[in-house]
């Protein structure tokens, strides 16, 4: 896997994180906060799941960064 591929993967993960947070933010407006509907309870669990997804994706990015820098320095040495 080249440095460019790892960079593209990191960018894609960042876009997914932004998308998850945007989706939760927009859906907050459609589900009333103080409601007896089952949707209010479901939304709180979705909000917690989005936080969990964000944490996992950030950890994946943190593991990919050393590989990216290693590949990038290796490509510079070859030139």
FIMI-369339 format. One record per atom (N, C-alpha, C, O): atom name; residue number from 1; x, z, y; residue in three letters. Coordinates in nm, 2 decimals. Layout:
// residues N
- atomo; num; xx; zz; yy; residuo
- CA; NUM; X; Z; Y; Ala .
...
This chain:
// residues 79
- atomo; num; xx; zz; yy; residuo
- N; 1; 0.09; 0.00; -0.12; Unk .
- CA; 1; 0.00; 0.00; 0.00; Unk .
- C; 1; 0.09; 0.00; 0.12; Unk .
- O; 1; 0.18; 0.09; 0.14; Unk .
- N; 2; 0.07; -0.09; 0.21; Unk .
- CA; 2; 0.15; -0.11; 0.33; Unk .
- C; 2; 0.11; -0.01; 0.44; Unk .
- O; 2; 0.00; 0.05; 0.43; Unk .
- N; 3; 0.19; 0.01; 0.54; Unk .
- CA; 3; 0.16; 0.10; 0.65; Unk .
- C; 3; 0.03; 0.05; 0.72; Unk .
- O; 3; -0.05; 0.13; 0.77; Unk .
- N; 4; 0.02; -0.08; 0.73; Unk .
- CA; 4; -0.10; -0.13; 0.80; Unk .
- C; 4; -0.23; -0.10; 0.73; Unk .
- O; 4; -0.33; -0.06; 0.79; Unk .
- N; 5; -0.23; -0.10; 0.59; Unk .
- CA; 5; -0.34; -0.07; 0.51; Unk .
- C; 5; -0.38; 0.08; 0.53; Unk .
- O; 5; -0.50; 0.12; 0.54; Unk .
- N; 6; -0.28; 0.17; 0.53; Unk .
- CA; 6; -0.30; 0.31; 0.55; Unk .
- C; 6; -0.36; 0.34; 0.69; Unk .
- O; 6; -0.45; 0.42; 0.71; Unk .
- N; 7; -0.31; 0.27; 0.79; Unk .
- CA; 7; -0.36; 0.28; 0.93; Unk .
- C; 7; -0.50; 0.24; 0.93; Unk .
- O; 7; -0.58; 0.30; 1.00; Unk .
- N; 8; -0.54; 0.13; 0.87; Unk .
- CA; 8; -0.68; 0.08; 0.87; Unk .
- C; 8; -0.77; 0.18; 0.79; Unk .
- O; 8; -0.88; 0.20; 0.83; Unk .
- N; 9; -0.72; 0.24; 0.69; Unk .
- CA; 9; -0.79; 0.34; 0.61; Unk .
- C; 9; -0.82; 0.46; 0.70; Unk .
- O; 9; -0.93; 0.52; 0.70; Unk .
- N; 10; -0.72; 0.51; 0.77; Unk .
- CA; 10; -0.74; 0.62; 0.86; Unk .
- C; 10; -0.84; 0.59; 0.97; Unk .
- O; 10; -0.92; 0.67; 1.01; Unk .
- N; 11; -0.83; 0.47; 1.03; Unk .
- CA; 11; -0.93; 0.43; 1.13; Unk .
- C; 11; -1.07; 0.42; 1.08; Unk .
- O; 11; -1.16; 0.46; 1.14; Unk .
- N; 12; -1.08; 0.37; 0.95; Unk .
- CA; 12; -1.21; 0.37; 0.89; Unk .
- C; 12; -1.27; 0.51; 0.87; Unk .
- O; 12; -1.39; 0.53; 0.89; Unk .
- N; 13; -1.19; 0.60; 0.83; Unk .
- CA; 13; -1.24; 0.74; 0.80; Unk .
- C; 13; -1.28; 0.80; 0.94; Unk .
- O; 13; -1.38; 0.87; 0.94; Unk .
- N; 14; -1.21; 0.77; 1.04; Unk .
- CA; 14; -1.24; 0.83; 1.17; Unk .
- C; 14; -1.38; 0.77; 1.22; Unk .
- O; 14; -1.46; 0.84; 1.28; Unk .
- N; 15; -1.40; 0.64; 1.19; Unk .
- CA; 15; -1.53; 0.58; 1.23; Unk .
- C; 15; -1.64; 0.64; 1.15; Unk .
- O; 15; -1.75; 0.66; 1.20; Unk .
- N; 16; -1.62; 0.67; 1.02; Unk .
- CA; 16; -1.72; 0.73; 0.94; Unk .
- C; 16; -1.75; 0.87; 0.99; Unk .
- O; 16; -1.87; 0.91; 0.99; Unk .
- N; 17; -1.65; 0.95; 1.03; Unk .
- CA; 17; -1.68; 1.08; 1.09; Unk .
- C; 17; -1.76; 1.07; 1.21; Unk .
- O; 17; -1.86; 1.15; 1.23; Unk .
- N; 18; -1.73; 0.98; 1.30; Unk .
- CA; 18; -1.81; 0.96; 1.42; Unk .
- C; 18; -1.95; 0.92; 1.39; Unk .
- O; 18; -2.05; 0.96; 1.45; Unk .
- N; 19; -1.97; 0.83; 1.29; Unk .
- CA; 19; -2.10; 0.78; 1.25; Unk .
- C; 19; -2.18; 0.90; 1.19; Unk .
- O; 19; -2.30; 0.90; 1.22; Unk .
- N; 20; -2.13; 0.98; 1.11; Unk .
- CA; 20; -2.20; 1.10; 1.05; Unk .
- C; 20; -2.25; 1.19; 1.16; Unk .
- O; 20; -2.36; 1.23; 1.16; Unk .
- N; 21; -2.16; 1.22; 1.26; Unk .
- CA; 21; -2.20; 1.31; 1.37; Unk .
- C; 21; -2.31; 1.24; 1.46; Unk .
- O; 21; -2.40; 1.31; 1.50; Unk .
- N; 22; -2.30; 1.11; 1.48; Unk .
- CA; 22; -2.40; 1.04; 1.56; Unk .
- C; 22; -2.53; 1.04; 1.49; Unk .
- O; 22; -2.64; 1.07; 1.55; Unk .
- N; 23; -2.53; 1.02; 1.36; Unk .
- CA; 23; -2.65; 1.02; 1.28; Unk .
- C; 23; -2.72; 1.16; 1.29; Unk .
- O; 23; -2.84; 1.17; 1.30; Unk .
- N; 24; -2.64; 1.27; 1.27; Unk .
- CA; 24; -2.70; 1.40; 1.28; Unk .
- C; 24; -2.75; 1.43; 1.42; Unk .
- O; 24; -2.86; 1.49; 1.44; Unk .
- N; 25; -2.68; 1.39; 1.52; Unk .
- CA; 25; -2.72; 1.41; 1.66; Unk .
- C; 25; -2.85; 1.34; 1.69; Unk .
- O; 25; -2.94; 1.40; 1.76; Unk .
- N; 26; -2.86; 1.21; 1.65; Unk .
- CA; 26; -2.99; 1.14; 1.68; Unk .
- C; 26; -3.10; 1.19; 1.60; Unk .
- O; 26; -3.21; 1.20; 1.65; Unk .
- N; 27; -3.08; 1.23; 1.47; Unk .
- CA; 27; -3.19; 1.28; 1.39; Unk .
- C; 27; -3.24; 1.42; 1.44; Unk .
- O; 27; -3.35; 1.46; 1.41; Unk .
- N; 28; -3.15; 1.49; 1.51; Unk .
- CA; 28; -3.19; 1.62; 1.57; Unk .
- C; 28; -3.31; 1.61; 1.67; Unk .
- O; 28; -3.40; 1.69; 1.67; Unk .
- N; 29; -3.32; 1.49; 1.74; Unk .
- CA; 29; -3.42; 1.47; 1.83; Unk .
- C; 29; -3.56; 1.44; 1.76; Unk .
- O; 29; -3.66; 1.46; 1.82; Unk .
- N; 30; -3.56; 1.40; 1.64; Unk .
- CA; 30; -3.68; 1.36; 1.57; Unk .
- C; 30; -3.74; 1.47; 1.49; Unk .
- O; 30; -3.85; 1.46; 1.45; Unk .
- N; 31; -3.66; 1.57; 1.46; Unk .
- CA; 31; -3.71; 1.69; 1.38; Unk .
- C; 31; -3.72; 1.81; 1.48; Unk .
- O; 31; -3.62; 1.85; 1.53; Unk .
- N; 32; -3.84; 1.86; 1.50; Unk .
- CA; 32; -3.86; 1.97; 1.59; Unk .
- C; 32; -3.78; 2.09; 1.54; Unk .
- O; 32; -3.78; 2.12; 1.42; Unk .
- N; 33; -3.73; 2.17; 1.63; Unk .
- CA; 33; -3.65; 2.29; 1.60; Unk .
- C; 33; -3.73; 2.40; 1.54; Unk .
- O; 33; -3.70; 2.46; 1.44; Unk .
- N; 34; -3.85; 2.43; 1.61; Unk .
- CA; 34; -3.93; 2.54; 1.56; Unk .
- C; 34; -4.06; 2.48; 1.50; Unk .
- O; 34; -4.16; 2.47; 1.57; Unk .
- N; 35; -4.05; 2.44; 1.38; Unk .
- CA; 35; -4.16; 2.38; 1.31; Unk .
- C; 35; -4.17; 2.44; 1.17; Unk .
- O; 35; -4.08; 2.49; 1.11; Unk .
- N; 36; -4.30; 2.44; 1.13; Unk .
- CA; 36; -4.32; 2.48; 0.99; Unk .
- C; 36; -4.31; 2.37; 0.89; Unk .
- O; 36; -4.34; 2.39; 0.77; Unk .
- N; 37; -4.28; 2.25; 0.94; Unk .
- CA; 37; -4.26; 2.14; 0.85; Unk .
- C; 37; -4.14; 2.16; 0.76; Unk .
- O; 37; -4.04; 2.22; 0.80; Unk .
- N; 38; -4.14; 2.10; 0.64; Unk .
- CA; 38; -4.02; 2.12; 0.56; Unk .
- C; 38; -3.90; 2.04; 0.61; Unk .
- O; 38; -3.78; 2.07; 0.57; Unk .
- N; 39; -3.92; 1.95; 0.70; Unk .
- CA; 39; -3.81; 1.88; 0.76; Unk .
- C; 39; -3.71; 1.96; 0.84; Unk .
- O; 39; -3.59; 1.93; 0.84; Unk .
- N; 40; -3.76; 2.07; 0.90; Unk .
- CA; 40; -3.67; 2.16; 0.98; Unk .
- C; 40; -3.57; 2.23; 0.88; Unk .
- O; 40; -3.45; 2.24; 0.92; Unk .
- N; 41; -3.61; 2.27; 0.77; Unk .
- CA; 41; -3.52; 2.33; 0.67; Unk .
- C; 41; -3.42; 2.23; 0.61; Unk .
- O; 41; -3.30; 2.25; 0.59; Unk .
- N; 42; -3.47; 2.11; 0.59; Unk .
- CA; 42; -3.39; 2.00; 0.54; Unk .
- C; 42; -3.28; 1.96; 0.64; Unk .
- O; 42; -3.16; 1.94; 0.60; Unk .
- N; 43; -3.32; 1.96; 0.77; Unk .
- CA; 43; -3.22; 1.92; 0.87; Unk .
- C; 43; -3.10; 2.02; 0.88; Unk .
- O; 43; -2.99; 1.98; 0.90; Unk .
- N; 44; -3.13; 2.15; 0.86; Unk .
- CA; 44; -3.03; 2.25; 0.87; Unk .
- C; 44; -2.93; 2.23; 0.75; Unk .
- O; 44; -2.81; 2.25; 0.77; Unk .
- N; 45; -2.98; 2.19; 0.64; Unk .
- CA; 45; -2.89; 2.17; 0.53; Unk .
- C; 45; -2.81; 2.04; 0.55; Unk .
- O; 45; -2.69; 2.03; 0.51; Unk .
- N; 46; -2.87; 1.94; 0.61; Unk .
- CA; 46; -2.80; 1.81; 0.64; Unk .
- C; 46; -2.69; 1.84; 0.75; Unk .
- O; 46; -2.58; 1.78; 0.74; Unk .
- N; 47; -2.72; 1.92; 0.84; Unk .
- CA; 47; -2.62; 1.96; 0.94; Unk .
- C; 47; -2.50; 2.02; 0.88; Unk .
- O; 47; -2.38; 2.00; 0.91; Unk .
- N; 48; -2.52; 2.11; 0.78; Unk .
- CA; 48; -2.41; 2.18; 0.71; Unk .
- C; 48; -2.34; 2.08; 0.62; Unk .
- O; 48; -2.22; 2.09; 0.62; Unk .
- N; 49; -2.41; 1.99; 0.56; Unk .
- CA; 49; -2.34; 1.89; 0.48; Unk .
- C; 49; -2.26; 1.79; 0.57; Unk .
- O; 49; -2.15; 1.75; 0.52; Unk .
- N; 50; -2.30; 1.76; 0.69; Unk .
- CA; 50; -2.22; 1.68; 0.77; Unk .
- C; 50; -2.09; 1.75; 0.82; Unk .
- O; 50; -1.99; 1.68; 0.83; Unk .
- N; 51; -2.10; 1.88; 0.84; Unk .
- CA; 51; -1.98; 1.95; 0.87; Unk .
- C; 51; -1.89; 1.95; 0.75; Unk .
- O; 51; -1.76; 1.94; 0.77; Unk .
- N; 52; -1.94; 1.97; 0.63; Unk .
- CA; 52; -1.86; 1.97; 0.51; Unk .
- C; 52; -1.79; 1.83; 0.49; Unk .
- O; 52; -1.67; 1.82; 0.46; Unk .
- N; 53; -1.86; 1.72; 0.51; Unk .
- CA; 53; -1.81; 1.59; 0.50; Unk .
- C; 53; -1.70; 1.57; 0.60; Unk .
- O; 53; -1.60; 1.51; 0.57; Unk .
- N; 54; -1.72; 1.62; 0.72; Unk .
- CA; 54; -1.62; 1.60; 0.83; Unk .
- C; 54; -1.49; 1.68; 0.79; Unk .
- O; 54; -1.38; 1.62; 0.81; Unk .
- N; 55; -1.50; 1.80; 0.74; Unk .
- CA; 55; -1.39; 1.88; 0.70; Unk .
- C; 55; -1.31; 1.81; 0.59; Unk .
- O; 55; -1.19; 1.80; 0.59; Unk .
- N; 56; -1.38; 1.75; 0.49; Unk .
- CA; 56; -1.31; 1.69; 0.38; Unk .
- C; 56; -1.24; 1.56; 0.43; Unk .
- O; 56; -1.13; 1.53; 0.38; Unk .
- N; 57; -1.31; 1.48; 0.51; Unk .
- CA; 57; -1.25; 1.36; 0.56; Unk .
- C; 57; -1.12; 1.39; 0.65; Unk .
- O; 57; -1.03; 1.31; 0.65; Unk .
- N; 58; -1.13; 1.50; 0.73; Unk .
- CA; 58; -1.01; 1.53; 0.81; Unk .
- C; 58; -0.90; 1.58; 0.72; Unk .
- O; 58; -0.78; 1.54; 0.75; Unk .
- N; 59; -0.92; 1.65; 0.61; Unk .
- CA; 59; -0.82; 1.68; 0.52; Unk .
- C; 59; -0.76; 1.56; 0.45; Unk .
- O; 59; -0.64; 1.55; 0.43; Unk .
- N; 60; -0.84; 1.46; 0.42; Unk .
- CA; 60; -0.79; 1.33; 0.36; Unk .
- C; 60; -0.70; 1.26; 0.47; Unk .
- O; 60; -0.59; 1.21; 0.43; Unk .
- N; 61; -0.74; 1.26; 0.59; Unk .
- CA; 61; -0.66; 1.20; 0.70; Unk .
- C; 61; -0.52; 1.28; 0.71; Unk .
- O; 61; -0.42; 1.21; 0.72; Unk .
- N; 62; -0.53; 1.41; 0.70; Unk .
- CA; 62; -0.40; 1.49; 0.71; Unk .
- C; 62; -0.31; 1.46; 0.59; Unk .
- O; 62; -0.19; 1.46; 0.61; Unk .
- N; 63; -0.37; 1.43; 0.47; Unk .
- CA; 63; -0.28; 1.39; 0.36; Unk .
- C; 63; -0.23; 1.25; 0.37; Unk .
- O; 63; -0.12; 1.22; 0.32; Unk .
- N; 64; -0.30; 1.16; 0.44; Unk .
- CA; 64; -0.26; 1.02; 0.45; Unk .
- C; 64; -0.15; 1.00; 0.56; Unk .
- O; 64; -0.07; 0.91; 0.55; Unk .
- N; 65; -0.15; 1.09; 0.66; Unk .
- CA; 65; -0.06; 1.07; 0.77; Unk .
- C; 65; 0.09; 1.07; 0.73; Unk .
- O; 65; 0.17; 0.99; 0.77; Unk .
- N; 66; 0.13; 1.16; 0.64; Unk .
- CA; 66; 0.28; 1.16; 0.60; Unk .
- C; 66; 0.31; 1.03; 0.52; Unk .
- O; 66; 0.42; 0.97; 0.54; Unk .
- N; 67; 0.21; 0.98; 0.44; Unk .
- CA; 67; 0.23; 0.85; 0.37; Unk .
- C; 67; 0.25; 0.74; 0.47; Unk .
- O; 67; 0.33; 0.65; 0.46; Unk .
- N; 68; 0.17; 0.74; 0.58; Unk .
- CA; 68; 0.17; 0.63; 0.68; Unk .
- C; 68; 0.31; 0.64; 0.75; Unk .
- O; 68; 0.37; 0.53; 0.76; Unk .
- N; 69; 0.35; 0.75; 0.79; Unk .
- CA; 69; 0.48; 0.76; 0.86; Unk .
- C; 69; 0.60; 0.73; 0.77; Unk .
- O; 69; 0.69; 0.67; 0.82; Unk .
- N; 70; 0.59; 0.76; 0.65; Unk .
- CA; 70; 0.69; 0.73; 0.55; Unk .
- C; 70; 0.70; 0.58; 0.53; Unk .
- O; 70; 0.81; 0.52; 0.53; Unk .
- N; 71; 0.58; 0.51; 0.51; Unk .
- CA; 71; 0.58; 0.37; 0.49; Unk .
- C; 71; 0.63; 0.30; 0.62; Unk .
- O; 71; 0.70; 0.20; 0.61; Unk .
- N; 72; 0.59; 0.35; 0.73; Unk .
- CA; 72; 0.63; 0.28; 0.86; Unk .
- C; 72; 0.78; 0.29; 0.88; Unk .
- O; 72; 0.84; 0.19; 0.92; Unk .
- N; 73; 0.84; 0.40; 0.85; Unk .
- CA; 73; 0.98; 0.42; 0.87; Unk .
- C; 73; 1.06; 0.33; 0.76; Unk .
- O; 73; 1.16; 0.28; 0.79; Unk .
- N; 74; 1.00; 0.32; 0.64; Unk .
- CA; 74; 1.06; 0.24; 0.54; Unk .
- C; 74; 1.06; 0.09; 0.58; Unk .
- O; 74; 1.15; 0.02; 0.55; Unk .
- N; 75; 0.95; 0.05; 0.64; Unk .
- CA; 75; 0.94; -0.09; 0.68; Unk .
- C; 75; 1.04; -0.12; 0.80; Unk .
- O; 75; 1.09; -0.23; 0.80; Unk .
- N; 76; 1.06; -0.02; 0.88; Unk .
- CA; 76; 1.16; -0.04; 0.99; Unk .
- C; 76; 1.30; -0.05; 0.94; Unk .
- O; 76; 1.38; -0.12; 0.99; Unk .
- N; 77; 1.33; 0.03; 0.83; Unk .
- CA; 77; 1.47; 0.03; 0.77; Unk .
- C; 77; 1.49; -0.11; 0.71; Unk .
- O; 77; 1.61; -0.15; 0.71; Unk .
- N; 78; 1.39; -0.17; 0.65; Unk .
- CA; 78; 1.41; -0.30; 0.58; Unk .
- C; 78; 1.44; -0.41; 0.68; Unk .
- O; 78; 1.52; -0.50; 0.65; Unk .
- N; 79; 1.39; -0.40; 0.80; Unk .
- CA; 79; 1.41; -0.50; 0.90; Unk .
- C; 79; 1.55; -0.49; 0.95; Unk .
- O; 79; 1.59; -0.56; 1.04; Unk .
